[in-house]
């Protein structure tokens, strides 16, 4: 019975093909799930690599639409940026990839699936948890983790069996996907040094971006983007379009420091033009159409949702509860947002929505209004001060903010 292997074509998954065949004396089916970032040449090269290594069959699955529909749509609705910076490029991809691997295993009658994760990173958790939940009785094996292999040992194993191992052409580990690219290298091993400009593979350095800004209009319906500059697009097409346009203008570069699933600190570089543009635009649209309390609750739930998704807990029932809240909150998140891209920045120029809570006929901030008069406002200010006045009175013998004069007396001669 075959083993189904999640296959990227990199060193670790390349090692797994001949190792699994030799160790388990069984055919190996490789599965590559395109979650964005693969060119036609990449797809062809990955399949050729799998065949060369001895895979009995290679499966290529387009996972971009499920990635957007099941995951990225909620990251947009929730304005999710881990640590205020990272748009969660990788975690959702692993869920989609694990589900696809499990489906292939079911289709070919395999009872064992494998992945090439090490024992040090987040991906082992994401793959293992997802495969246990979607694969029912599937056995999950991770040879690199189980053997504790170094990259040198994997390379030696392959070369001893006549398989070439391409030399690294970069000092950086690159993971490209629809929602963004993550970059790891020597500078990310500590928190001290910035990534050099040439470490970012696909975006223009902000200083080298065009001197003329690019202004574009994004149309939203039910909280999701449906058009760019009046051209109707699918969700995947919106993201791909904005990645290309934003990348030319240096938008989406960042460095993120955060806590890994296993409890240590991690640091990565990020390229995510579409994520930066869409979350910036969506958040500003929500400010216009949602109440203050809706925004407060959404922010907290968005942070919870992002953390659990990042940690491989997509299948926890609470995630469906949060998704239901997010879906309901987006009924009025519709309209157009004008965004200017310039030298690495995406700034909102204006928002227009049929559900705007701006009502110039009722009240204008700082000027006139039709909902209250000056006496109402004066009464409100009196009431607004009461909690602090009572606290001041009760704590007269303690340091209170006004206990020391702000301006010292001065004498003049």
C-alpha positions as CSV (number, residue, x, y, z in Angstrom):
1,X,0.0,0.0,0.0
2,X,1.4,3.4,-1.0
3,X,2.6,6.2,1.3
4,X,1.4,9.7,0.3
5,X,4.1,12.4,0.8
6,X,3.5,16.1,1.0
7,X,6.2,17.2,-1.5
8,X,7.8,20.6,-2.1
9,X,10.8,19.5,-4.0
10,X,13.2,20.9,-1.4
11,X,16.0,19.0,0.3
12,X,13.9,17.4,3.2
13,X,11.0,16.2,1.0
14,X,13.5,15.0,-1.6
15,X,15.2,12.9,1.0
16,X,11.9,11.4,2.0
17,X,11.1,9.8,-1.3
18,X,13.9,7.2,-1.6
19,X,14.1,6.8,2.2
20,X,10.4,5.9,2.5
21,X,10.6,3.5,-0.4
22,X,13.7,1.8,1.0
23,X,12.5,1.7,4.6
24,X,8.8,0.7,4.0
25,X,9.3,-1.2,0.8
26,X,6.2,0.5,-0.7
27,X,5.3,2.9,-3.5
28,X,5.4,6.6,-2.7
29,X,3.0,9.1,-4.1
30,X,4.1,12.7,-4.0
31,X,1.6,15.6,-3.6
32,X,2.4,19.2,-4.3
33,X,-0.4,21.7,-3.4
34,X,0.0,25.0,-5.1
35,X,-1.0,27.6,-2.5
36,X,0.4,30.5,-4.6
37,X,3.9,31.5,-5.6
38,X,4.5,28.7,-8.1
39,X,5.1,29.4,-11.8
40,X,4.4,27.0,-14.6
41,X,8.1,26.3,-14.7
42,X,8.2,25.6,-10.9
43,X,5.3,23.1,-11.2
44,X,7.1,21.3,-14.1
45,X,10.4,21.2,-12.2
46,X,8.8,19.9,-9.0
47,X,7.1,17.0,-10.9
48,X,10.3,16.2,-12.7
49,X,12.2,16.2,-9.4
50,X,9.6,13.8,-7.9
51,X,9.8,11.4,-10.9
52,X,13.6,11.5,-10.8
53,X,13.7,10.6,-7.1
54,X,11.5,7.6,-7.9
55,X,8.0,8.6,-6.9
56,X,5.5,6.2,-8.4
57,X,3.0,9.0,-9.0
58,X,2.9,12.7,-8.6
59,X,-0.2,14.7,-7.9
60,X,-0.4,18.5,-8.4
61,X,-3.4,20.2,-6.7
62,X,-4.4,23.9,-7.1
63,X,-5.1,25.0,-3.5
64,X,-5.4,28.7,-4.1
65,X,-9.2,29.0,-4.1
66,X,-9.6,26.9,-0.9
67,X,-6.9,28.9,0.7
68,X,-8.7,32.1,-0.1
69,X,-12.2,31.0,0.6
70,X,-11.6,29.0,3.9
71,X,-8.8,31.1,5.4
72,X,-7.7,34.4,3.8
73,X,-11.3,35.6,3.6
74,X,-11.5,35.5,7.4
75,X,-8.0,37.1,7.8
76,X,-9.4,40.0,5.8
77,X,-12.7,40.2,7.6
78,X,-10.8,40.0,10.9
79,X,-8.0,42.5,9.9
80,X,-5.6,39.8,11.2
81,X,-2.0,40.8,11.6
82,X,-0.1,38.8,14.2
83,X,1.9,41.2,16.4
84,X,0.4,44.0,14.3
85,X,2.8,43.0,11.5
86,X,2.6,39.4,10.2
87,X,-0.4,38.5,8.0
88,X,-0.1,34.8,8.6
89,X,1.2,33.7,5.3
90,X,2.3,30.1,6.1
91,X,-0.1,28.6,8.7
92,X,-3.2,28.5,6.5
93,X,-1.2,27.0,3.7
94,X,-0.3,24.0,5.8
95,X,-3.9,23.4,6.6
96,X,-4.9,23.4,2.9
97,X,-1.9,21.2,2.1
98,X,-2.7,18.7,4.8
99,X,-6.3,18.4,3.7
100,X,-5.3,17.8,0.1
101,X,-2.7,15.2,1.1
102,X,-5.4,13.4,3.2
103,X,-7.8,13.5,0.2
104,X,-5.2,12.0,-2.1
105,X,-4.5,9.3,0.4
106,X,-8.2,8.4,0.6
107,X,-8.5,8.4,-3.2
108,X,-5.5,6.0,-3.7
109,X,-6.3,3.8,-0.7
110,X,-3.3,4.7,1.3
111,X,-3.3,4.5,5.1
112,X,0.0,6.4,5.7
113,X,0.9,10.0,4.9
114,X,4.3,11.7,5.4
115,X,5.7,15.2,5.6
116,X,9.2,16.6,5.7
117,X,9.0,18.8,8.7
118,X,11.8,18.9,11.2
119,X,11.4,18.7,15.0
120,X,12.2,22.4,15.5
121,X,9.6,24.4,13.7
122,X,5.9,25.3,13.6
123,X,5.0,23.2,10.5
124,X,5.3,19.8,12.2
125,X,2.5,20.9,14.6
126,X,0.3,22.2,11.8
127,X,0.7,19.1,9.6
128,X,0.3,16.6,12.5
129,X,-2.8,18.2,14.0
130,X,-4.5,18.8,10.7
131,X,-3.8,15.3,9.4
132,X,-5.0,13.7,12.6
133,X,-8.3,15.6,12.3
134,X,-9.0,15.2,8.6
135,X,-7.4,11.8,8.0
136,X,-9.3,9.8,10.6
137,X,-7.3,6.6,10.7
138,X,-4.3,7.8,8.8
139,X,-0.8,7.1,10.2
140,X,1.4,10.2,10.0
141,X,5.2,9.9,9.8
142,X,7.9,12.6,9.6
143,X,11.2,11.0,8.7
144,X,13.4,14.1,9.2
145,X,12.0,14.7,12.6
146,X,12.2,11.0,13.6
147,X,15.8,10.6,12.5
148,X,16.9,14.0,13.7
149,X,18.7,14.6,10.4
150,X,20.8,17.6,9.6
151,X,20.8,19.1,6.1
152,X,24.3,17.7,5.6
153,X,23.1,14.2,6.5
154,X,20.1,14.4,4.1
155,X,22.4,15.7,1.3
156,X,24.9,12.9,1.9
157,X,22.1,10.3,1.8
158,X,20.8,11.5,-1.5
159,X,24.2,11.9,-3.1
160,X,25.2,8.4,-2.0
161,X,22.3,7.1,-4.1
162,X,23.1,9.1,-7.1
163,X,20.6,11.9,-6.6
164,X,22.0,15.4,-7.1
165,X,21.3,18.1,-4.6
166,X,21.2,21.6,-6.1
167,X,23.6,24.1,-4.5
168,X,21.8,26.8,-2.5
169,X,21.8,29.9,-4.7
170,X,20.8,32.2,-1.8
171,X,21.6,32.6,1.9
172,X,17.9,32.8,2.7
173,X,15.1,30.3,3.1
174,X,12.1,31.5,1.0
175,X,8.5,30.4,1.4
176,X,6.3,31.9,-1.3
177,X,2.5,31.8,-1.1
178,X,-0.6,33.6,-2.2
179,X,-0.9,35.7,0.9
180,X,2.8,36.5,1.1
181,X,6.4,35.4,1.2
182,X,8.4,34.7,4.3
183,X,12.2,35.0,4.4
184,X,14.6,33.5,6.9
185,X,18.4,34.0,7.0
186,X,21.3,34.8,9.2
187,X,19.9,38.2,10.2
188,X,16.7,36.5,11.5
189,X,18.5,34.3,13.9
190,X,18.8,37.3,16.3
191,X,16.7,40.4,16.8
192,X,19.6,42.8,16.2
193,X,20.2,43.3,12.5
194,X,17.8,44.3,9.7
195,X,17.4,42.2,6.6
196,X,19.3,43.7,3.7
197,X,17.3,45.0,0.8
198,X,18.3,42.3,-1.6
199,X,17.0,39.6,0.8
200,X,13.5,40.3,-0.4
201,X,13.0,38.3,-3.6
202,X,10.0,39.8,-5.3
203,X,9.2,43.3,-4.2
204,X,11.0,46.5,-5.3
205,X,13.0,48.3,-2.5
206,X,10.9,51.3,-1.4
207,X,13.7,53.7,-2.3
208,X,13.8,52.3,-5.8
209,X,10.0,52.3,-6.3
210,X,8.5,54.6,-8.9
211,X,8.6,58.3,-8.1
212,X,5.0,58.7,-9.2
213,X,2.4,57.2,-6.8
214,X,-0.2,54.7,-8.0
215,X,-3.8,55.3,-6.8
216,X,-6.2,52.5,-7.1
217,X,-9.8,51.8,-6.0
218,X,-10.8,48.6,-4.3
219,X,-14.5,47.6,-4.1
220,X,-15.8,45.5,-1.2
221,X,-19.0,43.6,-0.8
222,X,-19.9,41.7,2.4
223,X,-16.4,42.5,3.7
224,X,-14.4,41.0,0.9
225,X,-12.8,42.6,-2.2
226,X,-14.6,42.0,-5.4
227,X,-13.0,44.5,-7.8
228,X,-9.8,46.5,-8.4
229,X,-10.2,49.8,-10.4
230,X,-13.8,48.7,-11.4
231,X,-12.5,45.4,-12.9
232,X,-14.5,42.5,-11.3
233,X,-12.1,39.8,-10.0
234,X,-12.3,36.6,-8.0
235,X,-10.7,36.7,-4.5
236,X,-7.6,34.9,-5.7
237,X,-7.3,37.3,-8.7
238,X,-7.6,40.3,-6.4
239,X,-4.8,39.1,-4.2
240,X,-2.5,38.2,-7.2
241,X,-3.2,41.6,-8.8
242,X,-2.4,43.5,-5.7
243,X,0.7,41.5,-5.0
244,X,2.0,42.5,-8.5
245,X,1.0,46.2,-8.3
246,X,2.0,46.6,-4.7
247,X,5.3,44.8,-5.1
248,X,6.3,47.2,-7.9
249,X,5.8,50.1,-5.4
250,X,7.7,48.5,-2.6
251,X,4.6,47.8,-0.5
252,X,4.4,44.9,2.0
253,X,8.0,44.5,3.3
254,X,8.3,44.0,7.1
255,X,10.2,42.0,9.7
256,X,8.2,40.1,12.4
257,X,9.3,38.9,15.8
258,X,6.9,36.5,17.6
259,X,6.4,33.4,19.7
260,X,6.5,30.0,18.0
261,X,4.1,27.3,18.8
262,X,6.8,25.4,20.7
263,X,7.5,28.5,22.9
264,X,10.7,30.0,21.6
265,X,11.1,33.4,19.8
266,X,11.2,33.5,16.1
267,X,12.0,36.2,13.5
268,X,11.2,36.4,9.8
269,X,11.2,38.8,6.9
270,X,7.9,39.3,5.1
271,X,6.7,40.3,1.6
272,X,3.0,40.7,1.5
273,X,1.8,43.6,-0.7
274,X,-1.8,42.4,-1.1
275,X,-2.3,41.7,2.6
276,X,-1.0,45.1,3.6
277,X,-3.2,46.9,1.0
278,X,-6.3,44.9,1.7
279,X,-6.2,44.9,5.4
280,X,-5.4,48.7,5.4
281,X,-8.3,49.4,3.1
282,X,-10.8,47.0,4.8
283,X,-10.0,48.3,8.3
284,X,-10.6,51.9,7.2
285,X,-13.9,50.9,5.5
286,X,-15.0,49.3,8.8
287,X,-14.3,52.5,10.7
288,X,-16.9,54.2,8.5
289,X,-19.7,51.6,8.6
290,X,-19.3,49.7,12.0
291,X,-20.2,50.9,15.4
292,X,-17.4,51.5,18.0
293,X,-18.3,48.4,20.0
294,X,-18.4,46.2,16.9
295,X,-14.8,47.3,16.1
296,X,-13.7,46.7,19.7
297,X,-15.1,43.2,19.8
298,X,-13.8,42.4,16.3
299,X,-10.3,43.4,17.2
300,X,-10.1,41.0,20.1
301,X,-11.7,38.1,18.3
302,X,-9.5,38.7,15.2
303,X,-6.4,38.4,17.4
304,X,-7.7,35.2,18.9
305,X,-8.6,33.8,15.5
306,X,-5.2,34.6,14.1
307,X,-3.3,33.1,17.0
308,X,-5.2,29.9,16.9
309,X,-4.9,29.6,13.1
310,X,-1.1,30.3,13.4
311,X,-0.8,27.5,16.0
312,X,-2.5,24.9,13.9
313,X,-5.8,25.0,15.8
314,X,-8.1,25.7,12.8
315,X,-10.3,22.7,13.7
316,X,-11.2,23.9,17.2
317,X,-14.9,24.6,17.3
318,X,-14.3,28.1,18.6
319,X,-13.0,29.0,15.2
320,X,-16.4,28.4,13.7
321,X,-17.9,30.6,16.4
322,X,-15.5,33.4,15.6
323,X,-16.2,33.0,11.9
324,X,-19.9,33.3,12.5
325,X,-19.3,36.6,14.3
326,X,-17.1,37.9,11.6
327,X,-19.5,36.9,8.8
328,X,-22.4,38.7,10.6
329,X,-20.4,41.8,11.2
330,X,-19.6,42.1,7.4
331,X,-23.2,42.6,6.2
332,X,-22.6,46.4,5.9
333,X,-18.9,46.4,5.0
334,X,-19.5,47.4,1.4
335,X,-18.3,50.2,-0.7
336,X,-15.1,51.6,-2.4
337,X,-11.8,52.5,-0.8
338,X,-9.2,54.6,-2.6
339,X,-5.6,53.7,-1.8
340,X,-2.4,55.4,-2.7
341,X,0.7,53.3,-3.1
342,X,4.0,55.2,-2.8
343,X,7.5,54.2,-1.9
344,X,6.6,51.2,0.3
345,X,3.4,52.7,1.9
346,X,-0.3,52.1,1.3
347,X,-2.4,54.9,2.5
348,X,-6.1,55.3,2.3
349,X,-7.3,58.4,0.5
350,X,-11.0,58.1,0.9
351,X,-13.9,55.7,1.6
352,X,-17.4,55.7,0.1
353,X,-20.1,53.4,1.3
354,X,-23.9,53.2,1.2
355,X,-23.8,52.2,4.8
356,X,-21.7,55.0,6.1
357,X,-22.4,56.2,9.6
358,X,-21.3,59.7,8.7
359,X,-24.5,61.8,8.5
360,X,-23.8,65.4,7.7
361,X,-27.5,66.2,8.1
362,X,-27.5,65.0,11.7
363,X,-24.1,66.1,13.1
364,X,-20.8,67.4,12.0
365,X,-17.8,66.7,14.3
366,X,-16.8,69.9,16.1
367,X,-19.5,72.1,14.6
368,X,-23.2,71.8,14.6
369,X,-25.6,68.9,15.3
370,X,-29.3,68.2,15.3
371,X,-29.3,65.4,18.0
372,X,-28.5,67.5,21.1
373,X,-28.0,71.1,22.2
374,X,-25.4,72.8,24.3
375,X,-27.2,72.1,27.6
376,X,-27.2,68.4,26.8
377,X,-23.5,68.5,26.1
378,X,-22.8,70.4,29.3
379,X,-24.7,67.9,31.4
380,X,-22.8,65.0,29.7
381,X,-19.4,66.6,30.5
382,X,-20.4,66.9,34.2
383,X,-21.4,63.2,34.3
384,X,-18.3,62.1,32.4
385,X,-16.1,63.6,35.1
386,X,-17.9,62.0,38.1
387,X,-15.9,58.7,38.3
388,X,-12.6,60.5,38.4
389,X,-13.8,63.1,40.8
390,X,-15.0,60.4,43.2
391,X,-11.6,58.6,42.9
392,X,-9.8,61.8,43.6
393,X,-11.8,62.5,46.7
394,X,-11.3,58.9,48.0
395,X,-7.6,59.0,47.4
396,X,-6.8,62.5,48.7
397,X,-3.9,61.1,50.8
398,X,-2.2,59.3,47.9
399,X,-0.4,60.6,44.8
400,X,-3.0,61.8,42.3
401,X,-2.0,63.1,38.9
402,X,-2.7,66.8,39.9
403,X,-0.9,66.6,43.3
404,X,2.2,68.2,41.9
405,X,2.1,71.5,40.0
406,X,3.0,71.1,36.3
407,X,4.5,74.6,36.1
408,X,6.9,75.8,38.7
409,X,6.7,79.4,39.9
410,X,9.2,81.7,38.5
411,X,10.5,85.0,39.7
412,X,11.5,87.9,37.6
413,X,14.1,90.5,38.6
